[in-house]
Amino acid sequence: MADRLADIRARIAAAAARSARPAEAVTLVAVVKTLPAELVAEAVRLGVSDLGENRVHEAQAHQQVVARDAARWHLIGHLQRNKAGKAPGLFDVVHSVDDAELAVALARRAREAGRVLPVLIEVNVSGEDSKFGASPDTLDALLEQVASLEGLELRGLMTVPEAVDRPEDARAAFARLRGLRDAGAARLGRPLPELSMGMSGDFEVAVEEGATLVRVGSALFGARA
């Protein structure tokens, strides 16, 4: 794992340089869904500082072994409204806000927990019915609503692009998300610094297109059983 981690970091740094940014502008979020907690702990020992979870209950299980404050925990999977109450205690960032009702529920729970929760809006840039995420057509209204909610800090956008055969084929989706972020920031009159995009097969292209958070699992941990 140490060798794979070093390789991924080198590739992130090279891709960041190609977009005229320092390597530090990009955060590696290690996707630990379905992994044994011991493997998650090993990643943290090797210096991984950001962990990505798909489900609330998996984060709860991992945090029985890996201390809550040992890393920054990111929820990258879909969050059901009935699980929103657990998110402020488990996660440092939620990448997957995709509708107003979820945002309102999260904001209320964050206020009850006495914190401000950083969030990203997930956008379905490909328009696939099988994917979660707000439609680009309704994004403006959702951005304004989330930005207005006490208890949430709107940080940017996230997407999962359509599956493609070549990493280069995902470039247009990443560029579109960047364009949506830039337009949204201009409309709100405030920065939206984060773009969560890019996974094991295409993170270098995502970084070239401006990603600040890349979600890498199999390239670091190997294929899931």
N, C-alpha and C positions, 0 to 999 in steps of 0.2 A: 504493500500500500504506500509506503514512503516513496518508492520510485515513481509510482503512478501520480502521487500528489505533486512531486517535483516537476514531472512532465506537464501536468495540467497547468500548474502555475507559470511555467515557462511559456506555454502556448498562449495563455491569457496575456502575459506581458508582451509577447510579440504582436498579438492582435491589437492590443491597446496602442502599441507604438505605431501601428499602421493607421490608427485613427487619431494620431497626434495626442495621445493621452498617456499618463503614467500608469503603470500596472496597478498602483494603489487606488485608481479610480474605479476598479472593478472588484467586486466582492464575490468570492467563490462560496456558494451555498451548497454544501454537501447534502445530497438527497438521501435520507436514511430510512425511507419508508420500507417496512417489512424486514429490516435488518435486525439481527440479534443485538441487544443492548451492549454486549461486550465489544462488538465491532464498532459501534458508535463511540464507545469510550476510547478505543484504540485510535480512532481518527482524531479525537480531541487531544489525546496525548501527543500525536504527531503534529499538532499545531492548527488543526481545523478549528476555526472560531465561529462558524455559522453553519447551522444545521437546518435542513428543510424537511418538514413533515407533511404528509398528505392527510392524516386523520388525527383528530383530537385524542382518541384512545391510544393510538400508537405513541404519541408524544408523552402521554401519561405513563405508559409502560417504560419508555426509555428514561424518563426522568426519575424513575425508581432507582436507576443505576448511575446515570450521568447527572450530576447536580444541575439544578435549574440555572444557576449562575455560572456554570462552567463554559457556556457558549451562548451565542445569540440564537434563539429558536425562531424559525420562520414557518408559518403555515402557508404552504403553497398549493394545497388541495382545496377542493370545494368545501365550504363551511355551511352546514345547515343552520337555519335560524335557531333551532332548538338546542344547538350546541354553542351558541354565541356566548353564553354566560361563562363558559370555561376558558374561552380564548384569552382574555386579558391576563389571567394568571399563568398561562402556559407559554405564551408566545410574545416575542419582542416586536414582531412585524407580521401582519396578515397581508398576503399578496392577492387574495382571491375575493375581494368585495365585488359583487357583480349586480347588486340591485339595492334600491333605496331602503326596503324593509330590513334587509340584513344590516345595512349601514346604521340604521336607527337603533336596532337591537344591540349592535356592537358598541355604539356610542354610549348607550344607557348603561351597559354592563361595565364599560371602562370607567365611567364616572362613578359608579357604585364601588369600583375597586380603587378609586382615588388615583387614577393614572390617565395619561393621554397615550392612546395606542396608535402607533404609526401604521398606516394602511396604504395599499395600492389597489387600484381598480383593475380587475381582470377584464380584458377586451377580447372578444371573439373576432379577430381580424379576418379569419377565413370564412366566417359565416356558416360553419358546419353545424348541423343540428345536433350532432353528438357531443359538442363541446359546450362547456360553461363559458360565461363571460357576457358582458354587456355588448350590445350591438354598437358599432361605431356611430350609427344614426341617432342613438339615444344617449351617447356619451356626454354631450355638453350638459344636459340637465342633471345627469348623475354626478358629474364633477362638481357642479355648483352646490348640489345638496350635500355631498360628502364634505366638501370644503367648509360648509357652514355648521357642521355638527360639533358641538362641544364634547370633548372626550376622544375625538379622532384627530390625527394629524395626517392629512393627505400628502403622500410623498411622491406618487407617480403612477405608472401603469405597468401591467403585466400581460403577457400573452403566451399561449401555447399554439404555435402555428400548425398548419396542416402538415401531415406526414409527407415527406418528400424523399426521393431517391438519392439526391445529392445535397450536401449542405448549402451549396450556392443557391439552390432553388428556394431556400427559406429567406433569402435576403430581402425580397420584396415585402414580405410580411413584417420583418423587423424594421425595415425603413418606414413602413406605413405606421407602425406603432410609434416610432420616433416622431413622425409628422403629427400624429394625433396628440402626443404629449406636448410638442412645441406649441401647437395651436391652442390646446387647453390651458397651458401656462400663460400664454398671451391673453387669452380671454379672461382668466381669473386675475391677471395682474400680479402673479406670484410664481416663484419657481416651483417646478415639479421635478426634482433632481433625479429620481430613480426610474430606471427602465429594467424590469425583470423579464429577461428573454434569453433564450439559448439554453440547450441541454447538451447531453454528452455528445450527440452527433453533429451539433451545429453551433457550439458556443463560440467558436472563433469568428464565424460570420456575424453572429450577434454582437460580439464585442466591436468588430469593425463598424457596425451600424449604431453603436452608442450604448450598448448594454452596460449597466452598472451592477447588476446582479445576475449571475449565471447559475443555473440549477443543474448540478452535475452529480449523477449517481453511478451508473454502470461503468463509466470511464474511470472512476475512482475505486469502486468497490467490486467491480466485476458484475457479470450478468446475474440477475436474481434467479434463485432456484425455481 
